[in-house]
Amino acid sequence: MTPTVGLALAAFAFVGTHLLLSHPLRPALAGRLGERGFAGLYSLVAALTLGWMIFAYRAGDDMNPYWIAPYAWWPFASGLMLVASILLAGSLVGNPAFPHPGAERRAIPAPSGVFAITRHPMNWSFILWALVHLSLSGSPRNLIAAAGILVLALGGSIGQDRKKARLLGEAWRDWQARTSFIPFAAVLGGRARWRDAIPGAVALAGGIAFWALATSWHAPLVSPLGDLLSR
């Protein structure tokens, strides 16, 4: 089996098990194992399949890519990764629509910060990551890994909307009407205010710190300026 085929199988396993366990299989397994038991199973499967994907990725190489982005694109790609980092950091703090099991179907506060930008800021951070990496290099292993993350983020967003609609009912439908999946679509459509879509201090500070750390470690390894930066 070639490294490319191995990575494709690993990516399929990681994405497929994540989506299956998160949505169609979750109710039955959680009912049988309990929430803690299900969380343990979910974490184990995720760790094993992600480890397989990382191992398979490292077994390949970036030889013979279909394309390499020109030098002029790299600063813009880095800027998009900063946006992704801010969305990721902001998504970790105070999701107003988090569906706590057994929670009452109460009204959800008005969206603010990254949640006024998109109701799926974490998944959009992964979508941007995937799109940026797809744009930078057309090597087979990069295409497989980035496409897998892209499918997972898009499929996960659809599944989360359906799950939250089931758990939160009318409160979720009201939240959905005031937010958008596409970033800034709710603001442009008048359903949210521009001033509410300004990321908070935690999102900005955390996102900038994460972006700076990842860039300082990662960019010299992959950019066209890598040879120069590593001297």
N, C-alpha and C positions, 0 to 999 in steps of 0.2 A: 504494500500500500504506500503510495507516494505521500509526502508531507502535505501536499495540497488537499488530497482526498481525506487524510486524517483530520486536518483542520476543519474541513467542511462537515464531517461527521460530528466532530466535537461541538462546532457552532450550532448544528441542528439539535444536538442533545441539550445544550445549555438553554437555547431559546425555547425549544419545544417543551421541555420539562418545566421551565419557569412559567410559561403561559398556561399549561395544563394544571399545574398545582395551584397557581394563583386564582384560577377562575373555575373551569368546569369540574375539576376533581376536588376542589377545596371543601365544599359543604359536606360531602360524604366522608372524606378523610378526617376532617375536623370533628365531625360527629362521632366517628369511631375512635379516634385517638385523643380527642380533647384538643383544646387550643394549644396547650404547651407541647403536647406530643406532635401535633401537626407542625408547629413552628420548628421543632427539632428535626423532623423529617425534611421539611422544606429547606432548612439551612444546610443540612447534610448533602442533599441532592445538588443544591446550588453550588456548594463548595467543591464537590467532586467534579461536576461538569465544567465549572469555571477553571478549576485546576487543569483538567484535561485540555480545555481550549487554550490556556496559556502555554502548556507544554507543547501542544501541537503547533502553536504559532511560532514558538522559538525553534522548532525543528525545521522550519522553512527558512526562506530568505527573500530578499527583495530584488532578486535578479530578473532581468527582462520585463520591467514594468510596461504596461500599455501606454502610460503617460507619466510625466513628472511635471508638477506645477512650475511655472516660471518664477524667477526670483521676485518679481513685482507682486505676486499674489501672497507671499508669505506674511507680510505685515497685516494684510486684511484677514488672513486666516487666523493669525494670532489675536486680532481684535475680536473675531467671532468666538474664539475660545475664552476670552475674558468675559464676554456676555454669557457664555455657557457656564462658566465658573460662578458668576454672580447668581444666575438662576438656581444652580445647584445649592449654593450656600443658603440662599433665601428659602428654598423649599424645605430645609431642615428645621425651620423655626415657625411654629404656630400655624400649621395648616388649619384654617377655620372649617374646612369641610372634611376633616378626618373622620371616617365612619367608625367610631368606637362601638364594639359589639354591645348590643343591648341598650344603646343610647336612645333617648327620646328623640322623636322626629321634630326637633325644634328648628326655629329660624336660624339661618347661618348668617353671621355678621357680613357686612359689606366687604367685598374684596379690596385688598390693599397690597402695596409692595409688588413682589413678583407674582402674586396670585391675581393681581389686577392686570398684569401683562398677559398671563396665560394661567388657566386653572391646572395645568400640568407642568410646572416649572422644572421639576426634576427630570421628567421624561424629555422635555425640550432641551435640557442640557445634554442629554445623551444623543438626541437627534442632531443637534448642532455638532457635537463631537464626531458623530459618524459622517455627517455631510462634509465637514472640514477635512477629515482624514481621507475620505473618498476623493476629494478634489486635489489633494496633495500628491497622491501616488496611486498608480494603477497596478501595483504589484498584486499577484493573485492572493497572497496571504492577507494583504491589507484590504482588498475587496471583500473577501470572505468575512473577516472579523468585523469590519465596519458595517457591512450589510446585515450581519447578524444582530448587532446592537441596534441598528436602525429599525429592523423588523420588530425586535423586542420592545423598543420604546413606543412605536406606533400601535402595535397590538396591545401592549399594556395599557395605553391610554384609553383605547376603546373598551377594554375589559373593566377598567376602573370606573368609567362613566356608567356602565351597566350595573356594576356591583353597588355603587353608591346610590344609584336611582332606586335599587331594590331595598337598601338598608335605610335610606333617609327620606324616601318618598317625595312628597311635595316640597319639602325644604331643599332637596337637591335640585329639583326641577327649577325652583326659583333661583338658586345659585348658578345653575347652568345658563339661565337666561341672562344673568348679569355678568357672565364671564365668557371666555372664548378658548378654544383649543389653539387656534392660530395666534401667535403673539401679537398683541396690540389690536386685534380685530374688534374686541369689545370697546376699546377706547375710540377707535376710528368710527365705530358704529353708534357711538353715543350711549352705550350701555354702561360705561365706566368712565371715571374722570381721569384726565391726564395727571393731575396732582396726586391721585391715589396710586398711580402706576410707577411712582418713584421708589426704587428699592430702598429698604431700610439700612440702618448703619451696619447691622450684622451681615446682611447680604453683601453689601459693598466691601466691608473690611475683610470678611471671610473669603469672598470671591476673589478679590485682588490678591490676598495672601496665597490662596491656593493656586491661582494662575501664575503668580511670580515663582512659586516653588516648582510647579510642574514645568514651566518654561525653562527655568535655569537648569533643570535636570534633563529634560526631554529634548529641547530644541537642538542642542549641539549634536545629538545623535542622529537626527533625521533631516535637518534642513540642508539645502544646497550649500549653505555657508558653514556646514559642520566642520570641514577641514580647517577653515580659518579660525572658527571659534574655539576649536580644541587645542590650538597651539599655545 
